């Protein structure tokens, strides 16, 4: 009886190992936005990848705090609410709030938006590609005061 049990146990262990080897690992992308420092830190599987200046909501236009997941991603978006302003590489995370590129580079590092999180267009493209590659479900957006 122990011979059959041992074979079954070895077989089960082999299946478990093969499943781990051939199952793609889900990358945990964490986008941490600190409104007080106006910085965005991006890590993948716990390893820090990027740290960029951003602009969050100016006085009277707060950026929501909390933990979010990307809801919708659009490469080229124009704000219907604010003068058809370009929002390249938009990652919407809460209603109409998004992380997106901006062409107002001089305002990065300080509050300037209507509540979105703005960043350099090349940084927005990099983040967009990272989230697209790893999946919205594997991405967490954390916004703190």
Secondary structure, DSSP 8 states (H G I E B T S, - for coil): -HHHHHHHHHHHHHHHHHHHHHS-----EEEEEETTTTEEEEEETTEEEEEEE-B-B-TTS----EEE---EEESS-B-TTTTT-B-TTEEEEETTEEEEEES-GGGTTS--BSSSEEEEHHHHHHHHHHHHHH-GGGEEEEEE-
